[in-house]
Amino acid sequence: MFYYMAHVDRNLMLSASLGYERADIEGADRTDDIYTGKIGAEYTINKNVLFTLGYERQERFSTDPDYEMQANRYTAGLKIRF
């Protein structure tokens, strides 16, 4: 897995990651290759509150076409620190 994080300025942090996994399924004649990519941002509103945004893409390629898939996930949220 590759992960990168950068502080753009005092209040904004960006991140990105890429991943790969190979799964040999026991008991089945099947191998899956799973690729994942993520990007995200955190914006510090004040010392206790952060706003977050994210996007994740996952693709699974399989030797059995019935198990191939693609997924997208979008996230937004608030983090509160005490």
C-alpha positions in Angstrom: 0.0 0.0 0.0 1.2 3.5 -0.9 0.1 6.4 1.3 0.8 10.1 0.9 -0.2 13.0 3.1 0.5 16.8 2.6 -0.3 19.9 4.6 -1.3 22.5 2.0 -1.6 25.2 4.6 -2.2 25.5 8.3 -5.8 24.4 8.1 -5.9 22.0 5.1 -4.5 18.5 4.8 -4.8 16.3 1.7 -4.2 12.6 1.5 -4.1 9.8 -1.1 -3.4 6.1 -1.1 -3.2 3.3 -3.6 -3.4 -0.4 -2.8 -3.3 -3.8 -4.4 -4.3 -7.2 -3.0 -4.2 -10.7 -4.6 -6.6 -13.2 -3.1 -6.4 -17.0 -3.8 -9.7 -18.3 -2.7 -9.3 -21.7 -0.9 -11.7 -24.4 -2.0 -12.5 -22.6 -5.3 -10.5 -22.4 -8.5 -10.6 -18.6 -8.2 -8.0 -15.7 -7.9 -9.0 -12.1 -7.3 -6.9 -9.0 -7.9 -8.2 -6.0 -5.9 -7.2 -2.5 -6.7 -8.1 0.4 -4.3 -7.5 4.2 -4.6 -8.5 6.8 -2.1 -8.2 10.6 -1.8 -9.3 12.8 1.1 -9.1 16.2 2.6 -9.4 17.5 6.2 -10.1 21.2 6.9 -9.5 22.4 10.5 -12.3 24.8 11.4 -10.9 25.4 14.9 -8.8 23.4 17.3 -11.6 21.0 18.2 -13.6 20.6 14.9 -12.5 19.3 11.5 -14.5 18.9 8.3 -13.6 15.9 6.1 -14.3 14.8 2.5 -13.2 11.6 0.9 -13.5 9.4 -2.2 -12.6 5.7 -2.6 -12.7 3.5 -5.7 -12.3 -0.2 -5.6 -12.1 -2.7 -8.5 -12.0 -6.4 -8.2 -10.9 -8.5 -11.2 -11.5 -12.2 -10.9 -10.8 -15.4 -12.8 -14.6 -16.0 -12.3 -16.5 -13.1 -13.9 -19.4 -13.5 -11.5 -17.1 -12.1 -8.7 -15.9 -9.0 -10.5 -17.1 -5.7 -9.1 -16.5 -2.0 -9.0 -17.4 0.3 -6.1 -17.3 4.0 -5.4 -17.7 5.5 -1.9 -18.1 9.2 -1.1 -17.8 10.4 2.4 -18.2 13.7 4.3 -18.2 14.4 8.0 -17.2 16.3 11.0 -14.5 15.2 13.5 -14.8 16.6 17.0 -11.7 16.5 19.3 -11.8 17.0 23.1 
